[in-house]
Amino acid sequence: MNRQAGATIALAAAVLGGCISGCGTRARLPERANLVLVVLCSFRLDHSTMGGYERPTTPFLAELAASGLSFENAVSASSWTKPATASLLSGLTPNVHNLWDEYSIADVLKEGATPKRVLSGSVVTLPEALREAGYATLAWINNVNAGEFFHLTQGFEEAVTRHRMRAPEMLDELAAWLGHREDERPFFCLLFFRDAHTPYTPDYGSYLRFNRSGDTVPEADFAAYLERVSREAGRLAWAGEEIPPELRRRWIDNYDAALARLDRDLARLPVILDDAGVTAETLIVVTADHGEHFFDPGLRGERPIGHGQSLGEVLLHVPLIFHGPGIPAGRLPQVVRSIDLYPTVAELAGTAPPAWLQGRSLMPLLVGGAEELSGLEAFASRAGVHHVLRQGRYKIERTPERRMLYDVVADPHGTRDLWHENGEVARRLDRALDRWLAQEKKLRPIFGRKKNRKLNRKMIEQLRSLGYL
């Protein structure tokens, strides 16, 4: 057995197995455990092993999910990085924290951007709450939309936002920090990985494993090949032109290969924690900011690749895994939300979160009381005027022009509008969505006026490299 597998098993051994509810006893979580939050950017759940994908893209994450507690219906608050990450770290929906502003066509055409919103200092973020509770707080982030520029590192004592940092470098720096750690405080660490974000850059070995085309690109030409696929698919998508089947296949193969590379890198995390001697008192939480479009049915004028242009299930359905000592193993079907992460982690750390958080703690589910938390509604939005609300298997979608109802279990891509067929459900969800919008309206003044920051040349170049400009 190699050390990596051994460390994973050691991590799993700390988990209390058995059923989630009805066992008569409850799991015991360690007091003030270390917390490692892994956020995977552009993680399409149905292209992962634990999401049922036929290709072995994420065996490590599948093992982590199987030996931990996995939520099968976790919903992000938005469909692209900046608002979704702000919601993760603030426990607020986008129209409350106000970081929903997008990069417009005008921004793209002039190859620049108007000033963009930053997080208000009046928002008490999750790392701020944990720091106040006596935690050391640190972060490594390689997506600028989730980093320091937009004040999303607010509350971290140590934070690195480095655009070209890849997962191996990030994990090396975490290992070095743990190896030289003298601070006796428990720690909260955010690791934000955009390694599966466009442009997809898998390693050559992963490309060979996932390439389904009839030819193989020589390794010497591999970087140019990746750039060519990315450039051509992006050009056609932006122009609204048809993307040929072979180019579609290459695009998806490159994503799957990039995801597999990231999963292989993430498998080092248990080894790093084991080497540092902190496995027995460290909880790992894995989630994503959003998913990714791949030429999906049900699109109504949105680009067939990328994210942020719709509120489809492939963008909002994200993983949520808790793993570590005291976490019961199992899979839960309840609808939960990304905004629930803040109050949950705060309770794990033994501190009371701010009263205005819109999420709820999932702690009853973590300690074996699944019957105590059910019926949560998931609300998500984009661009300030496009909203969805999910109750159980049904989702209502509202834009300034239309109102639609979908059964996300039978029709995950939203190809059949049930608004007129199931009026009772449509009206019930419509009223619930109105309640969320009314709540947002009440909460918004608490955090003051919107604050903007002018994008500098470096930021514009980084955003352009990610396909935003």
FIZA-24688 format. One record per residue (C-alpha): z negated, y negated, x negated; residue number from 1; residue in one letter. Coordinates in Angstrom, 1 decimal, m for minus. Layout:
FIZA-24688
Z/Y/X/NUM/a $
...
//
This chain:
FIZA-24688
0.0/0.0/0.0/1/m $
0.9/m3.4/m1.4/2/n $
m1.6/m6.3/m1.6/3/r $
0.2/m8.2/1.1/4/q $
m0.1/m5.4/3.7/5/a $
m3.6/m4.7/2.5/6/g $
m4.7/m8.3/3.1/7/a $
m3.1/m8.3/6.6/8/t $
m5.0/m5.1/7.5/9/i $
m8.2/m6.6/6.1/10/a $
m7.6/m9.6/8.3/11/l $
m7.0/m7.4/11.3/12/a $
m10.2/m5.4/10.5/13/a $
m12.2/m8.5/11.2/14/a $
m10.9/m8.6/14.8/15/v $
m13.0/m7.1/17.6/16/l $
m10.6/m4.8/19.3/17/g $
m10.7/m3.6/22.9/18/g $
m9.9/m5.1/26.3/19/c $
m9.8/m8.8/27.1/20/i $
m11.9/m8.7/30.2/21/s $
m14.1/m6.3/32.2/22/g $
m15.6/m4.7/29.1/23/c $
m19.1/m5.7/29.9/24/g $
m19.6/m7.5/26.6/25/t $
m18.0/m10.5/25.0/26/r $
m16.7/m11.1/21.5/27/a $
m18.8/m13.1/19.1/28/r $
m17.0/m15.8/17.2/29/l $
m18.3/m17.0/13.9/30/p $
m20.0/m20.3/14.0/31/e $
m18.0/m23.2/12.5/32/r $
m15.3/m21.0/11.3/33/a $
m12.5/m22.3/9.0/34/n $
m9.4/m23.0/11.0/35/l $
m5.8/m22.7/9.8/36/v $
m3.3/m24.1/12.3/37/l $
0.3/m23.0/11.6/38/v $
3.0/m24.9/13.5/39/v $
6.5/m23.5/13.3/40/l $
9.2/m26.1/14.0/41/c $
12.3/m25.1/16.0/42/s $
10.9/m21.6/16.6/43/f $
12.9/m19.9/19.4/44/r $
10.5/m17.3/20.7/45/l $
13.2/m14.9/22.1/46/d $
14.7/m14.7/18.6/47/h $
11.4/m13.4/17.2/48/s $
10.2/m9.8/16.9/49/t $
7.1/m10.4/19.1/50/m $
9.4/m12.1/21.6/51/g $
11.4/m8.9/22.1/52/g $
14.4/m9.8/19.9/53/y $
16.4/m6.8/18.8/54/e $
16.7/m8.0/15.2/55/r $
13.7/m7.7/12.9/56/p $
13.3/m11.5/12.2/57/t $
9.5/m11.8/12.3/58/t $
7.7/m8.6/11.5/59/p $
4.7/m10.3/10.0/60/f $
4.2/m12.6/13.0/61/l $
4.6/m9.6/15.3/62/a $
1.8/m7.8/13.4/63/e $
m0.4/m10.9/13.6/64/l $
0.2/m11.2/17.3/65/a $
m0.4/m7.5/17.9/66/a $
m3.8/m7.5/16.2/67/s $
m4.8/m10.9/17.6/68/g $
m4.7/m12.6/21.0/69/l $
m1.3/m13.6/22.0/70/s $
m0.4/m15.9/25.0/71/f $
2.9/m14.8/26.5/72/e $
3.5/m18.0/28.5/73/n $
2.5/m20.9/26.3/74/a $
4.3/m24.2/27.1/75/v $
5.0/m27.1/24.9/76/s $
4.5/m30.7/26.1/77/a $
8.0/m31.7/25.0/78/s $
11.2/m30.4/23.5/79/s $
11.3/m32.0/20.1/80/w $
9.0/m32.5/17.2/81/t $
7.6/m36.0/17.5/82/k $
6.2/m36.0/21.1/83/p $
5.4/m32.3/21.0/84/a $
3.3/m32.6/17.7/85/t $
1.6/m35.8/19.0/86/a $
0.6/m33.8/22.1/87/s $
m0.7/m30.9/20.0/88/l $
m2.9/m33.2/17.9/89/l $
m4.0/m35.6/20.7/90/s $
m4.4/m33.3/23.7/91/g $
m2.3/m35.9/25.6/92/l $
1.0/m35.7/27.3/93/t $
3.9/m37.8/25.9/94/p $
3.8/m40.6/28.5/95/n $
0.1/m41.1/27.5/96/v $
0.3/m41.1/23.7/97/h $
3.7/m42.9/24.0/98/n $
5.5/m41.1/21.2/99/l $
8.4/m39.9/23.4/100/w $
11.0/m42.5/22.2/101/d $
14.2/m40.8/20.9/102/e $
17.0/m41.6/18.5/103/y $
19.7/m43.1/20.7/104/s $
23.5/m42.9/20.4/105/i $
23.4/m46.5/19.3/106/a $
21.1/m45.5/16.5/107/d $
23.5/m42.8/15.4/108/v $
26.6/m45.0/15.6/109/l $
25.2/m47.8/13.5/110/k $
23.7/m45.2/11.1/111/e $
20.3/m46.8/11.3/112/g $
17.6/m47.0/13.9/113/a $
15.6/m49.5/15.9/114/t $
11.9/m49.5/15.3/115/p $
10.1/m46.4/16.5/116/k $
6.7/m45.8/18.0/117/r $
3.7/m44.7/16.0/118/v $
0.5/m43.1/17.2/119/l $
m2.1/m45.7/18.2/120/s $
m5.4/m45.8/16.3/121/g $
m7.2/m45.7/19.6/122/s $
m6.2/m42.0/20.0/123/v $
m8.9/m39.7/18.6/124/v $
m6.9/m36.9/17.1/125/t $
m8.0/m33.3/16.6/126/l $
m8.5/m33.7/12.8/127/p $
m10.5/m36.9/13.5/128/e $
m12.8/m35.0/15.9/129/a $
m13.2/m32.2/13.4/130/l $
m13.8/m34.5/10.5/131/r $
m16.5/m36.2/12.5/132/e $
m18.0/m32.8/13.2/133/a $
m18.3/m32.1/9.4/134/g $
m15.1/m30.4/8.6/135/y $
m12.9/m31.0/5.6/136/a $
m9.4/m31.8/7.0/137/t $
m6.1/m31.3/5.2/138/l $
m2.5/m30.9/6.0/139/a $
0.9/m30.0/4.5/140/w $
3.9/m31.1/6.6/141/i $
7.6/m30.9/5.8/142/n $
9.0/m32.6/8.8/143/n $
8.9/m36.4/8.7/144/v $
8.8/m36.6/12.5/145/n $
5.4/m34.9/12.4/146/a $
3.9/m36.7/9.4/147/g $
2.4/m39.8/8.0/148/e $
5.2/m42.3/8.9/149/f $
4.4/m42.0/12.6/150/f $
0.6/m41.9/12.0/151/h $
0.4/m38.2/12.9/152/l $
m1.7/m37.5/9.9/153/t $
m4.4/m39.7/11.4/154/q $
m7.8/m38.0/10.7/155/g $
m6.8/m35.9/7.7/156/f $
m8.7/m36.5/4.5/157/e $
m5.9/m35.0/2.5/158/e $
m2.3/m34.9/3.9/159/a $
1.0/m34.3/2.2/160/v $
4.2/m35.2/4.1/161/t $
7.0/m34.1/1.8/162/r $
10.5/m33.8/3.2/163/h $
12.0/m31.3/0.7/164/r $
8.9/m29.1/0.5/165/m $
9.6/m25.5/1.5/166/r $
7.1/m22.9/2.7/167/a $
6.5/m21.3/m0.7/168/p $
5.5/m24.6/m2.3/169/e $
3.3/m25.4/0.7/170/m $
1.5/m22.1/0.4/171/l $
1.2/m22.5/m3.4/172/d $
m0.6/m25.8/m2.9/173/e $
m2.9/m24.3/m0.2/174/l $
m3.8/m21.5/m2.6/175/a $
m4.5/m24.0/m5.4/176/a $
m6.7/m26.1/m3.1/177/w $
m8.7/m23.1/m2.0/178/l $
m8.9/m21.9/m5.6/179/g $
m10.5/m25.1/m6.8/180/h $
m12.5/m25.8/m3.6/181/r $
m16.1/m26.9/m4.3/182/e $
m16.7/m28.5/m0.9/183/d $
m19.1/m26.3/1.2/184/e $
m17.9/m27.8/4.5/185/r $
m15.8/m25.6/6.7/186/p $
m12.1/m26.6/6.6/187/f $
m9.4/m27.4/9.1/188/f $
m5.9/m27.0/7.7/189/c $
m2.6/m27.8/9.3/190/l $
0.5/m26.2/7.9/191/l $
3.7/m27.5/9.6/192/f $
6.8/m25.6/8.6/193/f $
10.3/m26.9/9.4/194/r $
12.0/m24.1/7.4/195/d $
13.8/m22.8/10.5/196/a $
15.0/m26.3/11.5/197/h $
18.6/m27.4/11.1/198/t $
20.4/m27.4/8.7/199/p $
19.6/m23.7/8.4/200/y $
19.1/m22.7/4.7/201/t $
18.1/m19.0/4.5/202/p $
18.0/m17.3/1.1/203/d $
21.0/m15.2/0.1/204/y $
19.3/m11.9/0.6/205/g $
18.3/m12.8/4.2/206/s $
21.8/m13.9/4.9/207/y $
23.2/m10.5/3.7/208/l $
20.7/m8.7/6.1/209/r $
21.7/m10.8/9.2/210/f $
25.3/m11.6/8.6/211/n $
27.5/m10.0/11.4/212/r $
30.8/m11.4/10.3/213/s $
33.5/m9.3/8.9/214/g $
33.3/m10.9/5.5/215/d $
30.6/m11.7/3.0/216/t $
30.4/m15.0/1.2/217/v $
29.8/m14.7/m2.6/218/p $
26.4/m15.9/m3.7/219/e $
28.1/m18.6/m5.9/220/a $
29.6/m20.1/m2.7/221/d $
26.6/m19.6/m0.4/222/f $
25.2/m23.2/m0.4/223/a $
28.7/m24.6/0.3/224/a $
29.1/m22.0/3.1/225/y $
25.8/m23.0/4.8/226/l $
26.8/m26.7/4.6/227/e $
30.2/m26.0/6.0/228/r $
28.9/m24.0/9.0/229/v $
26.3/m26.7/9.7/230/s $
28.7/m29.6/9.4/231/r $
31.5/m28.0/11.6/232/e $
29.2/m26.8/14.4/233/a $
27.4/m30.1/14.4/234/g $
30.7/m32.1/14.6/235/r $
32.0/m30.0/17.5/236/l $
28.7/m30.2/19.4/237/a $
28.4/m34.0/19.1/238/w $
32.0/m34.4/20.1/239/a $
31.5/m32.1/23.2/240/g $
34.2/m29.7/22.0/241/e $
34.2/m25.9/22.3/242/e $
32.6/m24.1/19.4/243/i $
34.6/m20.9/18.6/244/p $
32.8/m17.6/19.0/245/p $
32.9/m16.7/15.3/246/e $
31.3/m20.1/14.4/247/l $
28.7/m19.5/17.1/248/r $
27.9/m16.1/15.6/249/r $
27.6/m17.6/12.1/250/r $
25.3/m20.3/13.4/251/w $
22.9/m17.9/15.0/252/i $
23.0/m15.5/12.1/253/d $
22.0/m18.3/9.8/254/n $
19.1/m19.2/12.1/255/y $
17.9/m15.6/12.3/256/d $
18.1/m15.3/8.5/257/a $
16.1/m18.6/8.0/258/a $
13.5/m17.3/10.5/259/l $
13.2/m14.1/8.6/260/a $
12.8/m15.9/5.3/261/r $
10.0/m18.0/6.8/262/l $
8.3/m15.0/8.2/263/d $
8.3/m13.3/4.8/264/r $
6.8/m16.5/3.3/265/d $
4.1/m16.6/6.0/266/l $
3.0/m13.1/5.1/267/a $
1.4/m14.6/2.0/268/r $
m1.2/m16.4/4.1/269/l $
m3.6/m13.5/4.5/270/p $
m3.3/m12.8/0.7/271/v $
m4.2/m16.4/0.0/272/i $
m7.2/m16.4/2.3/273/l $
m8.3/m13.0/0.9/274/d $
m8.0/m14.2/m2.7/275/d $
m10.1/m17.2/m1.8/276/a $
m12.8/m15.0/m0.2/277/g $
m12.6/m16.7/3.1/278/v $
m11.0/m14.1/5.4/279/t $
m14.2/m13.2/7.2/280/a $
m14.9/m16.8/8.3/281/e $
m11.3/m18.0/8.9/282/t $
m9.4/m18.1/12.2/283/l $
m5.6/m18.5/12.2/284/i $
m3.8/m20.2/15.1/285/v $
0.0/m19.9/15.2/286/v $
2.2/m22.0/17.6/287/t $
5.4/m24.0/17.6/288/a $
6.4/m27.5/18.5/289/d $
9.5/m26.4/20.4/290/h $
12.4/m23.9/20.4/291/g $
16.1/m24.2/20.0/292/e $
19.3/m24.1/22.0/293/h $
22.0/m21.5/21.2/294/f $
25.0/m22.0/23.5/295/f $
22.7/m21.1/26.5/296/d $
23.8/m20.9/30.1/297/p $
22.4/m23.5/32.5/298/g $
23.1/m26.5/30.3/299/l $
24.2/m29.5/32.2/300/r $
26.0/m31.7/29.7/301/g $
23.5/m31.2/26.9/302/e $
24.6/m30.2/23.4/303/r $
24.8/m26.4/23.1/304/p $
22.8/m26.4/19.8/305/i $
19.7/m28.2/18.6/306/g $
16.8/m29.4/20.8/307/h $
15.4/m32.5/22.5/308/g $
18.2/m32.9/25.0/309/q $
16.8/m30.8/27.8/310/s $
13.5/m29.2/29.1/311/l $
14.8/m25.7/29.2/312/g $
12.6/m22.7/28.8/313/e $
14.1/m21.8/25.4/314/v $
12.8/m25.2/24.1/315/l $
9.4/m25.3/25.9/316/l $
8.4/m21.6/25.7/317/h $
6.4/m21.3/22.4/318/v $
4.2/m18.8/20.7/319/p $
0.4/m19.2/20.8/320/l $
m1.6/m16.7/18.7/321/i $
m5.3/m16.7/17.8/322/f $
m6.2/m14.3/15.0/323/h $
m9.4/m13.7/13.0/324/g $
m13.0/m12.5/13.2/325/p $
m14.3/m12.3/16.8/326/g $
m10.9/m12.8/18.5/327/i $
m10.2/m9.8/20.8/328/p $
m6.8/m8.2/20.5/329/a $
m4.5/m8.4/23.4/330/g $
m1.7/m10.2/25.3/331/r $
m2.4/m12.6/28.1/332/l $
0.2/m13.6/30.8/333/p $
m1.5/m16.8/32.0/334/q $
0.4/m20.1/31.7/335/v $
m1.3/m22.2/29.0/336/v $
m0.3/m25.5/27.4/337/r $
0.0/m26.9/24.0/338/s $
m2.4/m29.6/25.1/339/i $
m5.1/m26.9/25.5/340/d $
m5.1/m26.3/21.7/341/l $
m7.2/m29.5/21.0/342/y $
m10.2/m28.7/23.3/343/p $
m10.0/m25.0/22.3/344/t $
m10.2/m25.7/18.6/345/v $
m12.9/m28.4/19.1/346/a $
m15.0/m25.9/20.9/347/e $
m14.4/m23.3/18.2/348/l $
m15.7/m25.9/15.8/349/a $
m18.8/m26.5/17.9/350/g $
m18.0/m30.1/18.8/351/t $
m17.3/m31.8/22.1/352/a $
m13.8/m33.2/22.5/353/p $
m13.1/m36.6/24.0/354/p $
m13.5/m36.7/27.8/355/a $
m10.0/m38.0/28.4/356/w $
m8.2/m34.9/27.0/357/l $
m5.7/m33.6/29.6/358/q $
m5.9/m30.0/28.3/359/g $
m8.6/m27.4/28.9/360/r $
m10.4/m25.2/26.4/361/s $
m9.1/m21.6/26.3/362/l $
m12.4/m20.4/25.0/363/m $
m13.1/m18.2/28.0/364/p $
m10.0/m16.2/27.2/365/l $
m10.9/m15.9/23.5/366/l $
m14.3/m14.4/24.2/367/v $
m13.2/m11.9/26.8/368/g $
m13.4/m13.7/30.1/369/g $
m9.8/m13.8/31.3/370/a $
m10.9/m14.0/34.9/371/e $
m12.6/m17.3/34.3/372/e $
m9.4/m19.3/33.5/373/l $
m6.3/m19.0/35.6/374/s $
m3.9/m21.1/37.6/375/g $
m3.2/m23.7/34.9/376/l $
m0.1/m25.9/35.5/377/e $
2.1/m26.8/32.5/378/a $
3.6/m30.3/32.5/379/f $
6.2/m31.4/30.0/380/a $
8.5/m34.4/29.7/381/s $
11.1/m36.2/27.6/382/r $
12.5/m39.7/27.3/383/a $
9.9/m41.0/29.7/384/g $
11.8/m40.2/32.8/385/v $
12.6/m36.4/32.7/386/h $
9.7/m34.1/33.7/387/h $
9.0/m30.5/34.5/388/v $
6.0/m28.7/35.9/389/l $
5.4/m25.0/35.9/390/r $
3.1/m23.0/38.2/391/q $
3.2/m19.3/37.6/392/g $
6.8/m18.1/37.6/393/r $
8.2/m21.3/39.2/394/y $
9.2/m24.5/37.5/395/k $
10.2/m27.8/39.1/396/i $
12.5/m30.2/37.1/397/e $
12.8/m33.8/38.0/398/r $
15.2/m36.4/36.6/399/t $
16.1/m39.9/38.0/400/p $
19.1/m38.2/39.7/401/e $
18.0/m34.7/40.7/402/r $
15.1/m32.5/41.7/403/r $
15.5/m28.7/41.0/404/m $
13.4/m25.6/41.3/405/l $
13.7/m22.5/39.2/406/y $
12.2/m19.0/38.9/407/d $
11.7/m18.8/35.1/408/v $
11.0/m15.1/35.2/409/v $
14.1/m14.1/37.0/410/a $
16.2/m17.0/35.7/411/d $
14.8/m18.3/32.4/412/p $
18.0/m20.3/31.6/413/h $
17.8/m22.3/34.9/414/g $
21.2/m21.3/36.3/415/t $
20.2/m21.1/40.0/416/r $
18.5/m24.0/41.7/417/d $
16.2/m22.8/44.4/418/l $
15.2/m26.2/45.8/419/w $
16.7/m25.6/49.2/420/h $
16.0/m21.9/49.4/421/e $
12.3/m22.1/48.7/422/n $
11.3/m25.4/50.1/423/g $
7.6/m24.6/50.5/424/e $
7.2/m23.9/46.7/425/v $
9.4/m26.9/45.8/426/a $
7.2/m29.3/47.9/427/r $
4.0/m27.8/46.4/428/r $
5.2/m28.2/42.8/429/l $
6.7/m31.7/43.6/430/d $
3.2/m32.9/44.8/431/r $
1.6/m31.4/41.7/432/a $
4.1/m33.2/39.4/433/l $
3.3/m36.4/41.2/434/d $
m0.4/m35.8/40.4/435/r $
0.4/m35.5/36.7/436/w $
2.4/m38.7/36.7/437/l $
m0.4/m40.5/38.5/438/a $
m2.9/m39.2/35.9/439/q $
m0.6/m40.4/33.1/440/e $
m0.5/m43.8/34.7/441/k $
m4.3/m44.1/34.8/442/k $
m4.7/m42.8/31.2/443/l $
m2.0/m44.9/29.5/444/r $
m3.9/m48.2/29.5/445/p $
m6.8/m46.6/27.6/446/i $
m4.7/m46.4/24.4/447/f $
m3.3/m49.9/24.4/448/g $
0.2/m51.3/24.0/449/r $
2.9/m49.3/22.3/450/k $
3.1/m49.8/18.6/451/k $
6.4/m49.7/16.7/452/n $
7.3/m49.3/13.0/453/r $
10.6/m50.2/11.4/454/k $
12.3/m47.3/9.7/455/l $
12.9/m47.8/6.0/456/n $
16.0/m46.5/4.1/457/r $
14.2/m43.4/2.9/458/k $
13.1/m42.4/6.4/459/m $
16.6/m43.0/7.8/460/i $
18.1/m40.7/5.0/461/e $
15.6/m38.0/5.8/462/q $
16.2/m38.2/9.6/463/l $
20.0/m38.1/8.9/464/r $
19.5/m34.9/6.8/465/s $
17.8/m33.3/9.8/466/l $
20.6/m34.2/12.2/467/g $
18.7/m36.9/14.1/468/y $
20.9/m39.8/12.9/469/l $
//
